[in-house]
Amino acid sequence: MNGKGMARHRGRSVACAGLGVFCGLAIASCSAPQHAAQSVPPPPLQYLGEWGNAGTEPGQLRDPQSFNSDRVGNVYIADDGNPTQIEKFDSMGHPLLAFDVAANENNWDIAIDSGQAIFTVDVRRAQIQIFSPEGEPFRTLSFRYRSSLNHPASIAIDPDDDDIYLADFETAHIARMNARGRILQVWGQPAGLSVRRWTPCRIRVGGKGNLYVADVDNQRIEKLSFDVAYVSSWDFPFTSLTPKRDVPKAYGLAVSRNFVVATDETKRLLEIWSSDGTPKLTVDFSEHPEWGQNASPTDVAFTPKGELLVLDRADAHVLRFRINMPDTKSNSQGN
């Protein structure tokens, strides 16, 4: 504090002597604006930064399709560029590993188990490929000639027991598989789900014994029990499926302990709900050029620390966010 400031401070203290109540009010009034400025709450969806860029050098992205995070926060990206690769990064985007996978793949989804084995869903070939943590091919599971599950499009792994869940929107089935690739159960459209054609395009494991499914053609998220009994559902305006299987289906679905998030790349939309389906926030990426020139949410994932990651294929980078909302049933919508 300079001399003039100290003089004013001393003068105010002397003037207030003997007038304790008035002085206390005056000081409180003077400090209120500063206190208010310090306590401005963060936005409901707080941008934390981004990493990644387009290119052909190690650690750069060409045509990222899907991604996910493991239990220590590493990020795995299925990149359908030339060559088709799986790339592994740490939580801040530093490259750790890259390896080629079979050419002409169409990797719609990726998952990592507790031992950091890597699972990719190749819809074009109707198969699941499994790689070691070092990127070495371990096993290929083919589904082409199965009657009830012949084109899985999405994969989710239960963190408690490493059971694997697959979703097939073409046959309208979900399957549970063990870590060795043995099919344990297959379910069709859940009872109580009144739709003409069920299209489970994305599947994720949530807490409290629940699965979450992106039912794209019916434009909603469905909450199911682990035995695929219908629990509840809510709307999200997914872009309708096309008959061409090779066309990338950029639908994202992520589930944390408290939140469910869905994205649609074509419509550039991201929406957040509490785990019971209460709407919390809708974000139109076209209104946020500060996130990227063509920012669009291609896929979405949570880190173990609860950060929300958004894969932006158009700008070839990963956006990092923090959700600053209570997970109660209070409604809080906005951009």
N, C-alpha and C positions, 0 to 999 in steps of 0.2 A: 504494500500500500504506500502511495507517495505522500509527501508532506501535506498537500491540500486535503487528500482523503483522510489522513489521520486527524487533521484539524477539524474537519466536519464531524468525524466520528466522536472526538472528544467533546465538541460543542453539543452534539445531540445527547451525549451521556449526561453532561452537566445540566442541560435544559430539562432533562427528564427526571433529575434528582428530586425526590419527594413526591413524584407523581407516578408511582409504581404501576398502577393499573393502566394509565394512559400510555406510559412508556412501553409497557409490554405489548399493547395493542399496536402501537406505531411500529415497533420492531417486527412484529408478526406480519403486519401489512407490507413492510418493505421487503421481507424475505419470501413472501408468498409466490411472486412471479418466478423467482429463481428455483424454488422448490417444485413448482408446477412444470417448469421446463425440464427438470431432471427426472420427472416421473412420467413423461410421455410414454405410453405403452407401445411396444413394438407392433408392427402390422401383423394381421392374422397369419399371413404367409410371408415369412421373412427371407429375402434373398441373401444367401451367404457367399455366393461366388460361383465360379464355373471352372472347368478344365477340359482340355481336349481341343483338337483342331483337325481340319481336313488335310490329308496328304498321304503319301505312300511310305514315309519313313517310319521306323519303329516307334510305337506309341501314338501314331496318328491314325485317324479314322477315315475309312473310304465310304462304306455304305452300312452303317450300324443299324441292325434290325431289332435287337432285343438285348436286355441286360438284366443282371441281378447282383445281389450282394451276398457274401458268405458271412459266417458267424463272427468273424473278426473285423469285418468292414471292408475287405477287398472287393473290388468291382470287376465283374466279368462281362465282356461285351461280345456278342455274336455279330461279326462284321462280314457281310456278304459281298465285299469288294472282290477284286481280282489280285491275289488269291483270296478265297474264303478263309477267314481266320477266326480264332477265339483269342481275345486279348484280355489280359489281367492287369489291373492297376491297383495301387493302394488307395486309401480313402481320399487322398488329396490329388489323385490323378497321375502319380508317377508310375511309368510302365514297369511291370514285374515279369511278364511272360507273354509270349505270342507264339501260336503254333497254327499251322495250316490244317484244315480239315478237307474232306473230299470235295473236289470241284463240283460246281453246279448244284450246291446245296441251297436249301431255302429254310434257314434257321428261324423259326417263329418264336421259339422260347428257349430259355436256359435256366438251369437250376444247379445248386451246389449242395452236396450232402455234408454230414458232420465231419467226414474225413477229407473234405475238400476235393472229392471226385466231382467231375464236371459232366453234366448231362445236357445234351442239346436235342431239340426236336426238329427233325428234318421232314417237313410236311411233303415235299416233292417226292421223296423216296419212302415215305410212310415208315420212318424208323426213328429210334432213339439211339444216339451215339453216346458212349460213356468213355471218358478220358481220365487218366490218373491226374493227381495234382500237378504233375510235371508236364502234362499235355500229351502223354503217350496214349495211343488208342488201347482201350481195355476190352470193350465189348460193344457189339451192335445188336440191338433188338429190333427185329423186323415185325411189322404188323400188317403188311399188305394183304395177307390172305386170311386174316381173322374176320369172322362175320360181324361181330358186334363192336369191334374197335379196330378199324383198319386204316385210319388216318388221324392219329392223335395230333392235336395242334398246340397243346399247352401241357406243362408239367409243373407240379409243386411237390415239395418234399416236406414231410412232417418233421419238425426239428426234434420232437421227443423220441421218435423211434425209427426215423429214416424211411418210413413207408412212403411210397411214391404214388401220387395221384395224377392221372392222365385225363384230359378232356378231348373228346372227338365231336366236333360240331356236325360232321357229315352223317354219322350214324346216331347222333344224339345219345351218346353214352359217356359215362365216367367209369374209370377203372382204378382199383387200388392194387399196387404191385409191391412186392418186397424188394429189398436192396439187391437181391440176386436176379431180379427180372422176372420172377414168377408172378403171374396174375392171380391175385387172391379173391377178388370180387369184381363184378361188373354190374353197373346199374344203368337202367334207362331213365326216361323222364320221371322225375319224382312225383309221387301221388300228391294231389293238391295243387299242382302247378298247371293251371288251365291255359295252355298255349297250344296252337296248332302244330308248330314245329319248334322243337327245342334246339337251340344253337349254342352250346357251351364252348365259347372260343378261348376264354382265359379261366384258369382255376388257381386259387391261392388258399393256403392253409392259414386260418386265424386261430385265435385263442379260444379257450372254453369249449373245445370240441366242435368247431365249426369250419365249414368250407365256404368259400365265396366264389361265385361264378359270374363271368361276364356273358350274359345271354344276348348276343349282339342283335340278331334280327328282331328280337322282342324288346330291344332297347331298354334293358334293365339289368340291375345287379341282383343276384339271388343269394340268399344266405341259407346254407344247408347244414345239416348235422353230418358227422363223420360217416354215418351209414346212408347218406344222401337222402334224408327225409327233408321235405320242404319246411323252412322256418319262417322266412319273410322275404320280401323283395321291394325294390324301389327303382325309380326311373332314371335313366341316363340316355341322352340322344346319340347312341352309337351310329356311325355310318353303316348302312346295310352291307351285307356280304355280297361279293361278286361270285359268279360261278367259276371263275378261273382260280385254281388253287395256287398258281405261281405268283399271283399278285400279292405283294406284302400287305398283311393285315395289321395295321399299326394301331392296335388297341392295347392300352395298358391297364393293369390292375395290380394294386399293392395293398397289403393289409399289415397294420402294426397292432400293437396291443390295444390302442384306443381308436384308431381311425381306419377307414377304407377310402382308397383313392382310385379313381378311374380316369382314363384319358382317351381322347380320340384325336389322332393326328390330323385327319382331313379337316375336321371342324375346329382344330386348334383349341380344344377345350380340356380343362382339368376340373374335376369336382371332388370335394372332400365331404365325407359323412362320418359321423361317429359310428362305432361298431354295430349299433342297433339300427342304422340307416337314417338317423336324424341328419338333415342337410346342414352343413356347416359353412361351406364356401364354394363359389363357382368362379373360375378364373378363365378369361378369354385371353389367350397368349397374343392375339393380334393387337391387343391394347397395351402390350408391354415390349416395345421395340428395344428397350434397354437390356433385355435378356438375349437379344440376337436379332439380326436383320430379318430372318425368316423363322423366328422361334416357333416351334411346334412340338407338342409333347408326344413323342413316338412311343415311349415306354416309361414306366415309373417303378421305383423300388424304394424300400426303406433300408437304412443301415441299422446295425445293432444299437446304435446310440439314438435312434429315432429321427435322424435326418431324412428328409425326403429328397430323393434323387430323381431327376427327370432327364431322360435321354432325348436329345434334340437332333434328329437325323439331318434336318435341313441345314443346320449350322455346324454339324459334326462336333458337338460338344455335350458335356454333362453339366446340368445346372443343379446347384445345391440350395435347399430351402430348409427352414425350420418352421414347424406348425406351432403357432402361439395361440392356441384356442383350448378351452376346457372341453373335455370329452363328455360333457353333460348333454341333456336333451335340449338345451337352449339353442335357438336358431340364430345363426350369424352368417348371413350371406352378403356377398359383395365381390368386387374385383380386387 
